[in-house]
């Protein structure tokens, strides 16, 4: 009978320990859920920023085309001062476009990293750093 009482006390202690462990595990899960929420928010933000940068690249491409047309016109009419100014503008706008490409590439890498954290798979959007632009 004494063994049976000791077993009851031991099993109630084990239940208490398991109960504490369960509440600790749920607390860890709550933090994990909060971290997941933050990661999802970061992912959404990075995706929006990537889309905006790609839109800006399209706008800049249009500006470059317009500047090239103006440059060719200045070439035909032999306006050297205009040609010089247009060539400088073309150079600056092309540099800005390259920076947007670099930014887009870093956002792609960030998105891949965040998706890997969230889903565990290695999602690839493509890395355009080594490709021709």
N, C-alpha and C positions, 0 to 999 in steps of 0.2 A: 504494500500500500504506500509506503514511504517513497518507493521508486516511482510510483504512478504520480504522486504529488510533485516530486522533483521534475518529472517529465512535463507536467502541466505548466509549472513555473518556467521551465526552460522554453517551452513552446510559446508561452505568452511573451517572453523576452525576445524570442526570435521574430514574432509578429510585430513587435514594437520596432525592432531594428529594420525589418523589411518595410514597415510603414514609413519610417524616417527616410530610408533609402528611396522609396517610391516618391515621396514628396520632394526630395533632393533632385531626383531624376526629372520630375515635372518642372521644377524650377530651372534646371539646365535646358530643358526643351523650350521653356518660355523665352529664355535668353537667346537660344538658337533661333526661335521664330522671329524675335526682334531683329537679330542680326540678318536673317534672311530677308526680312522686310526692307532693311536698310540697303542690302545688296541689290534687291530688286529695284529699289528707287534709284540707286546709282546706275544700274543697267539702263533703266528707262531714260535717265538724264543723258547718259553717254550716247544712246541711240538717237535721241533728239539732236544733240550737238553734231553728231556725224551727219545726219540728214541736212541740217542747216549748212554745214561746211560744204557738202556736195552741191547744194543749191547755189552757194556763193561762188563755187568754182565755175558753174555754168554761167553765172552773171559775168564773172571776170573774163571767161572765154569770149563772150559777146563784146566786152569792152576792148579786148585785144584785137578782135576782127575789125571793129570800127577804127581803132588807131592805125591798123595796117592799111586800111583803105585810105585814110587821110594821109598816111606817109607816102603811099604810091602816087596820090594826087600831087603832093608837094614835090615828089621826084620828077614827075612829068612837067610840072610848071617851073622847075629849077629854083624852087624857094628853099635855099639851104638853111636859113634860120629856122624855118618851120620844120624842116626835116630833122634838124638837130633836137629841137624841143620834143617832137613826136617820138624820136628814137629814145630819148630819155624816159618819156612816159611809158613807152612800150617796155623798156627795161625794168622800170619800177613795178608796173602791173604784172609782168611775168614773174618777178621775184615774189610778189604777194601771192600769186597763184601757186608757186612752189611751196610757200609756207602753208597754204591751205591744204595742199597735198600731204605735206608732212604731218600736219595736225590731224587730218583724216586718218592717216595711217596709225598714228598713236591712239586715236579713238577706237579704231578697229581692234588694235591689240588689247585695249582696256575692255572692250566688249567681249572679246574672246576669253579673257581672264575671268571676268565676272560670270559669264555663262558657265565656264568650267567650275567655278565655285558653287554656283547654284545647282547645276544639273549633273555635274561630275563627268560630263563628256567633253571632249576637246572639239568645240565648235570653231570652225574656221571661216571667217568672212573673206579671207584673202589678204595677203600682205603685199601691198603695191610698192613698197620701198625699193625693191630690186627691179621692178618693171619700168619700162619706158613710160614717160608721162607725156 
